[in-house]
Amino acid sequence: MKSTLICKCAALAAALCVAQAGAQSGPTDAPASLHQVVDETVRPMMAAHGILGMAIAVTVRGDQYFFNYGLASREDNRELTERTLFEIGSISKTFTATLASYAQEIGALTLADNASKYLPALEGSSFDRISLLDLGTYTAGGLPLQVPDEITADTVLDYYKGWRPQYAPGTHRQYSNPSIGLFGHLAALSMHASFDVLMEKKLLPMMGLRNTYIHVPSERMNDYAYGYAEDGQPLRVNPGVWDAEAYGVKTSAADLLRFVELNMDGSGLDPTLSRAISATHTGYYQVGDMVQALGWETYAYPTDLGSVLEGNSAKVVLEPNKARKLTPPAPPRTNVLINKSGSTNGFGGYVAFVPAEQIGVVILANKNYPVAERVAAAFKILTALGRHKEAQLGG
């Protein structure tokens, strides 16, 4: 499947009116060719979807470049910067995966263990036969996309105890917040602390992510962008069951880019954490060309845009798909494109990187717009980054 991002001249003209590029910062100024590619990609997209603000961050062999467009808030005309905080939706799942992987590295849990081992309230339920890995890879047997509206924090365990899988665990992948939510909750239980505390007081500081939060502190609220609904109403994410574990991280383009770089090269980290991050790239199941890792989704590299679009399509995200179990699991490797999208009602984000090329891109917007356009935009920018890397190497 091939796909082309089409932008009309009228949309480009409108984009020039609604968005202005902010300053680029990093070790060096962005090359004019890269700046042009980002501009030509972002401005029409903003105009076509009425996006108030976008932050683009890219890395090429350790050189970072930032491109900021538009506003963080219409209410006070705040411009975007690299410190602006965005809701990243399901990109949060990669942080949850990192915490669980770290728990395994320190011996607090084993992914092959049954889920009920870590929560006695689930003993005697279907989770006696569903592993932590099944939860972390959405292969528990058909947990739904969202926690049902009527379920609360007080009734969620009753919901799980009464739930019955439609499919044998490990046979179908069905993308699910209740699956990754319970996964993160059990990982935290294995470490004898709450998920929020472990994330904000341990994992994020260990990675040097000082502008990343589950709960944005009062002194940073002025840096927290507003998301916007289709009708222009300002939005921020509502609390919900397993929100922190599934979609609750708020971060900046600069911090998310650092997270990308640590996923490509964590050699400067605590060795245990570095191994944990690398382990999240292990491939466990395959649906089409997409391989489900822990939180992340990967593609053999080089790949084509059509494959990545298919892996991020509604069919893969919203429907159960027969999954091929990789036996043994595919070990982490560098010649892959690794990606994850994320949305809340008012925000849309996407991350993609190629460890073998040491290139990556972060796209954050304060509006939820089609994932396919984020993927196509990132693919175009990654292609430009590959050319820039060759130029750096003199090739």
N, C-alpha and C positions, 0 to 999 in steps of 0.2 A: 504494500500500500504506500503510495506516495502522496504527499500533501504539500500544498503551497499556501503561504500566508499572503492574502490579497489585500492591498490597501488602496483605496480610491484617492484620487488627487484632492477631492473635497475634504476627505478625512484628514489628509496631511495638512491642508491649509488650516483646518480647525485646530489641529493639534498644536500648530505653531502659536495659536492664540491662547490656548489653555495651559500650556506647559512650557516651562523654561528650565534648561539644564542648570543644576547647581554646580558648585566648584568641584573639581576632581582632586582627590588627594591620595597620597601614597608615596612610596619611595621615589617614584618618578612620575612626571606628567603622563597622562594617557596619550598614546600615539594618535595622531590625527585620524588614521585609518580606522582605529578601534572606536574612537569617539564618533566617527561618522556612522559606523555600523550600528552602534547602540542608539544613536539619534534616529536613524532611519527605521529602526525596529520599534522603539518605544513610543515615539510621538504619535504615529498613526494609531497605535493600539490604544493609547490614552484617549484620543479623540473619538475613536469608534465606540468606546464603551463608557465615555464620560468619567474616566478615572481622574480623581483629583490629584493624587500624588503617587509616584513610583520611585523606588530606590533600587538601583542596579549595582551590584558589587562583583568584581571579577578578579581572579588570581591567575597569574601566569608565572610558573616557576618561582613563587614566593613574592613576586611583585603584585601589589594590590592597586586597583583602580576603582574609584567610586563615582557614580553618576546619579545625581539627585534631580528629580523633576517635580515641579508643582509644590503642593502644600500638604502638610500633615493635618491641618485643621482649617476648614473654611470659616469657622466661627471667629477665629482670631488671626487668620492669615499667617499661621506659622509655617515657615518653609521647612522642607525636609533636610535632614543632615544624616551623616553616618550614625549618629546617636539616636535618631528617632526610633521609637519602639513600635513594632508592628505585632499584631497577632499573627502567628504562623500556622494556626490550625493543625492539620495532621502531620506537618513536618515535625511537630512535637513528638510523634511516635518514635522518631530516630533517637531522641534523647531518652525516652523510656527504654528503648532497646539497649542503649549504652549502659544505663543503670543496671538492667537485668544481666547484661553480659559481664559487667564489673562484679556483680554479686556472685556469678558463677566463677570468675577468676579468683575471688578470695575464698571460695569454698562455702559460701552461704547457701547456694542452691545448685541444682543440676537440672539443666533444661529438659532432660529426659524424664524427670520425676513427674508423677501425677500431680495435678493441680491441688487436689484435696489434701495432699501431704502438708501443705503450707497453710491450710485454713481448715481446721477441724469441723467447722460448721458445714463444709461441703462433703464430708464423709458420708457415703451411702448414696451419693448422687451420681449423675453421669460423669462428674469430674474425677471420679475414681479411675476412669479410663481415658481421660484427656490430659495430655502432658502440658507442661509449661511451654514447650516448643510449639505445640498445636495452637495454643493461645497467641503466642508471639508471631505466628505466621498465618493467622486467620484460617486454620485448617481444623478447628475443633469440631466441625460438623454442621455448620449453618447458623451460627450466632448472627443476629441481624446487624444492619449498618449502624443503627442507633439504639441506645437504651430506650425501651418503650416509654412514652411520655408519662404514663401513670406511675412509673417506678421512681421511688425516692431512695435517699441514702438509708432510710430505715427499713425499706422493703427489698433492697437489691439482692441480699443474700437469699431471701425466699424465692426471688425470681430465678436465680441460678440453680437453686435446689430443685425447682420444678421444671427447669428447661430440659428438653430432650432433643438430641441431635437428629437432623434429617439424614445425615450421611455418616458413614463410618469415619472416625477421626483420621486425618491424614490423607483423605481421598479427594476432597474438594476445598478450594480456596474461596472464602466469602469474606471480603473486606469488612471489618467490623470494629466499631468503637468498644462495644462490650467485651470483645475478645482481647484487644490490646489493653483495655482499661483494667480488666481483672489480672492480666499478665503483670502490669506495672504494680498493682496493689500487692500481689503475692511476692514480687521481687522485693518490695519495701518490707513486707512482713518478715521475709527471710533475713533481713538486715536489722530487724528490731527497731524500726523507726518509721515515721510517716513518710509517704512518698514526697510530699512538698518539702519537708525538712531535709531529707536526703539529697534532693535535687538542689535546693538553694544553698544549703550549708556545706555540702560535701562535693557533689559531682561538678556543679558549675564552677565553683572556685578552683577545683583541681585542674580544670581545663582553661582557667584564666578568662572565663566569660563573665565580665563584670557588668555588662549591660544586658543581662538575660535573667528573666524572672518567671516564676509562676504567679506570684502576687506582686504587682508593681508597687513599690513603696511610695509614700506620699510625696517625698522629695523628687521623685522622677515622673510624677503625673504630667507635668508640663511637656515632657518628652514623648508621652504616649499618644500616638496618632489616633484620630477618630477614623473608624471605618464608615463607609457610606452605603446605604441601601440603594436600590434602583431608583427610588423616588427622591433621593438626595438626603434622606434623614440620617443623622449621625448615629452610629452604632458602636457598641462594644460587646464582647462576648458575655453571655449570661452564664452564671454558675450552673453546673449540672453534675449528674452522677459520673464519676471517672473523668471529669473534664480535664484535670491536671495531667493525667496519664495519657489521654487520647488527643487532646487538642489545646492544652492550656498554656503553652510557652509563649511569652512575649519577648522579643529580642530585636536588636538592631541589625542593619545590614553588615556592619563591621564585625559584630560578634558572630553572626551566622557564617560569615566568610571565614573567620578564624576556625569555626567548627568544621567547615569544609576542609580547610588546610590540615587540621589535625586528623581528619579521616584519610587524607592522602599521605600524611607523614606525621606520625605522633612520636617521633624519636626524642623530642625534648620533654615529654611527659614522664610521670611516674611509670615505670615499665609495666606494672600491672594494669594500669588504665590504658596504656598504649595497646597492650594485647587485647583488652576488652573492646576497644574501638575497632580494631582490625577484625575481631571475631564477628562483629555485627555485619560484616560483608560476606560471611559464609552463606552459600546458596543452599536452600533446602527443598524448594518446590519450583516447578516450572509451569507457566501458563503461556502458551505461544512462545514468543522470543523473550519474554520477561521471566527472570528468575527472582523468586521471593527470598530475600535475605531476612535479617532480623531488623525490622523497621524500614530498611532500605529496599529498593527494587533495582535490579541490575540487568545489563544487556552486554553480550559479547561485543568487544570494540575492535575494529570500527563497526558501527551500526548505521542504519539509515533512519531518517526521520519517521518514516511510516511505522517501523517497528516500535519506536518509543511512543508514538501517538497511540498505537493499538494497545500497548501496555498500560496507558493512562486513560483508556477509553471508558465510557459508561458501562459497556459490557463487562469489562474486567473489574471495575470499581463497584458496580451496583448489582451484579448478578453472581450466583454461585458458578464457579468454573471448575471442571475436572482438572486436577493438578497432578503432574508427574513428580513423584517423590524422587529426589536425587540421592541415590545410594551408591557409595557413601556421599555425604554432603560435599558440595563443591567448595574447596578451601578458598580463602580470600586470595584474590589475584589483582594485578594492576591493570591488565588490558580489558577493562570493563568501563562502561558508562554507568554510573550510579546516580539514581535520582529519587526525588520524593516531592509530591505536591501537597499543598495544604490550604484549607479555606475555613473561614468562619463566615457568618452572615455579612460582615462588612469588610473582609480582607481576603486577598488571594496571593499565595506565594508559591514559589517553585525553586528547587535547588538541583543542580546537575554538575557532576565533575568526573574527570577521567584521570585516575591516579597515574597511569603510565605516562601521560602527557603533562602531568602536574598543572592542569588547567581546570577551572571551575567557575560557575556563575551562580549568583543569588539574585532572584527577582522577587521584590516585595511591592505590593500595591494596597492602598486602602480602599479597595473595592473587590468584591468577588466577581471575577469574570472568567470566561471559559478556559478550562485547563489546557485544551488543545492549543490555544494561542500562546499560553505561557511556554509550553513545550517547544512550539515552533520558534518562538523568540529566543529561548535559551539555546536551541540547536544552532540557530544562525550566529549567535554570539560566540558559542563554543568553536564553531568553524573558524571564525575570525581570530579567536585566541590561538588556535592551532597554527594559523598562518603567522601570527605575531611570534609565537615560540620558535618557529623555523627561522624567522628573520633574526631573532636574538642569537640563535646558534650559528647563523651564517649559512643556513641551508636553503 
